[in-house]
Amino acid sequence: MKNCFDRTPHTMKDWLLLAAGAAAVFAAADWLPGVLRGAGAFLGLLAPFGWGLLLAYVLDIPTRFLRKSSLAAGAAGRWLSAMRCFSVRWRCWRRSSSRSSCRA
């Protein structure tokens, strides 16, 4: 079969198909700003999830180190870590007047 793009249009059908193809290209170009606006809105909805994944990836490195160092310290290291977290929470709770600003 001969490629349709290799020959010049001869019949009325060829000219109508050429006109319909050109109209389809111009219609697609006309719809492009709306499609891009919709795609931008959709990506705007997904942006917080992307930032969350990036933050989780960045914070994974120090937390992996802290987990390994606290496990290497044994039970005493885990106990000290738990007490440090409790003292920070206690100080925050004690300073607040409404007792509701330090929720975890």
PyMOL commands that set and color helices and strands:
alter all, ss='L'
color gray80, all
select helices_A, chain A and resi 12-72+74-95
alter helices_A, ss='H'
color red, helices_A
deselect
rebuild
show_as cartoon
